[in-house]
Amino acid sequence: MDEYEWLKRRVKLITTDNPIYKKINSENDYISTFRPGAWTMLKELLLAYYAPQYITILRKRDWINELCYVDLFAGSGVITLKNLGKNYLGSPLIVKYAIKKNFDKYYFFDNDEGNINQLKDLIQDKDSSFFYGDSNIEIDRILPELSKQGVHSLIFIDPFATEIKFDTIRKLSNIGCDLMINVAAEEVKRAVDQYYSQNWNTNALDGFFGGEKWKTDLANIASDKEIYDYYAQKIVEEAGKKRPSSTTIYKTLNGHHYYILFTSTWGNGERPKFFNIIDDFNKHIENIDGNRMMKFIENNIENDNTLDRFADDKNEKLF
Ligand SMILES: C[S@@+](CC[C@H](N)C(=O)[O-])C[C@H]1O[C@@H](n2cnc3c(N)ncnc32)[C@H](O)[C@@H]1O
């Protein structure tokens, strides 16, 4: 299948082919967490691609009897994109309504009460729990449950920038879980640069890196990638996790990017099998950045009520 067909199919699953997409676009009063660039759609596509295959693989482990999804920065369930008008599925709606596999339990956290109330409204089922407040603190309420034998979790950590504290990651080092962390390298690097150039307040960075050592370790860094590498190394050395794998989300192919880091408590040194899902995804999106995604969405969703037009466009350039 060529990239065009692949992207078309994947986008349809989380938009026009999806009843919840129709629902959130038929009424106007949904709150949208924020208005990121179109690149954010790649992150949602990744989650929609990863989660069902991950579930399939983990269901084969007979020592797991409860598989959980934990979303520590869940948002409102609805996102809108900069300069575009439609509502799209945020991570909670992706895992609940855009994939064909189920987790046994879902835990959603956000520190915005409006977001949590909207999520409760959109997701009404007995398997989901909602927590309003700082997830670095509120997570303590579910750690006993997640630590039980036979329980395993996929924990999605998707802050704007430095809101996830490294102490929270450390808390997760001893429980059966896999982490999917949005490492917003561009924003973190900007904050680091501000510290060096203007002696900016560093509380948030100290929390993010779990101490002050970063002040010396990062003195000579020049790129977003080095921020990611530093964080990935900390995950291995200080949080007892496997060497991470990642997807790079390019805002522009030559410019800023952020990383979705995957890591695991799985196995004894070997690379978890489900990391192959990430490799597959990466091959499909390697030439797609925020600008291309923007054009794609604009042409095929925002200005069209249906994706049928894809069929006629086949021989035209995709982006
Ligand atoms: C990038 S958005 C999440 C988007 C969502 N994961 C999605 O894919 O649709 C970050 C969210 O984290 C929330 N947030 C920020 N700081 C937080 C904290 N300390 N604890 C819990 N939620 C927080 C914000 O209210 C916002 O909704």
The ligand as a Tripos MOL2 file, in Angstrom:
@<TRIPOS>MOLECULE
LIG
   27    29     1     0     0
SMALL
NO_CHARGES

@<TRIPOS>ATOM
      1 C1         -1.0470   18.6150   25.3500 C.3       1 LIG1
      2 S1         -2.5400   18.6590   26.2520 S.3       1 LIG1
      3 C2         -3.0840   16.9970   26.2140 C.3       1 LIG1
      4 C3         -3.6990   16.5520   24.9110 C.3       1 LIG1
      5 C4         -4.2710   15.1600   24.9290 C.3       1 LIG1
      6 N1         -3.3400   14.1700   25.4500 N.3       1 LIG1
      7 C5         -4.6830   14.7830   23.5340 C.2       1 LIG1
      8 O1         -3.9540   14.0370   22.8440 O.co2     1 LIG1
      9 O2         -5.7640   15.1730   23.1370 O.co2     1 LIG1
     10 C6         -1.9990   18.8340   27.9040 C.3       1 LIG1
     11 C7         -3.1010   18.7560   28.9550 C.3       1 LIG1
     12 O3         -2.4930   18.6470   30.2300 O.3       1 LIG1
     13 C8         -3.2490   19.3780   31.1760 C.3       1 LIG1
     14 N2         -2.3120   19.6410   32.2700 N.ar      1 LIG1
     15 C9         -1.3150   20.5630   32.3150 C.ar      1 LIG1
     16 N3         -0.6300   20.4320   33.4740 N.ar      1 LIG1
     17 C10        -1.1820   19.4020   34.1400 C.ar      1 LIG1
     18 C11        -0.8990   18.7480   35.3720 C.ar      1 LIG1
     19 N4          0.1000   19.1550   36.1590 N.pl3     1 LIG1
     20 N5         -1.6710   17.7000   35.7550 N.ar      1 LIG1
     21 C12        -2.6920   17.2720   34.9650 C.ar      1 LIG1
     22 N6         -2.9970   17.8470   33.7790 N.ar      1 LIG1
     23 C13        -2.2530   18.8760   33.3740 C.ar      1 LIG1
     24 C14        -3.7760   20.5600   30.4240 C.3       1 LIG1
     25 O4         -4.9660   21.0280   31.0130 O.3       1 LIG1
     26 C15        -3.9980   19.9710   29.0400 C.3       1 LIG1
     27 O5         -5.3220   19.5470   28.9090 O.3       1 LIG1
@<TRIPOS>BOND
     1     1     2 1
     2     2     3 1
     3     2    10 1
     4     3     4 1
     5     4     5 1
     6     5     6 1
     7     5     7 1
     8     7     8 2
     9     7     9 1
    10    10    11 1
    11    11    12 1
    12    11    26 1
    13    12    13 1
    14    13    14 1
    15    13    24 1
    16    14    15 ar
    17    14    23 ar
    18    15    16 ar
    19    16    17 ar
    20    17    18 ar
    21    17    23 ar
    22    18    19 1
    23    18    20 ar
    24    20    21 ar
    25    21    22 ar
    26    22    23 ar
    27    24    25 1
    28    24    26 1
    29    26    27 1
@<TRIPOS>SUBSTRUCTURE
     1 LIG1         1 GROUP 0 **** ****
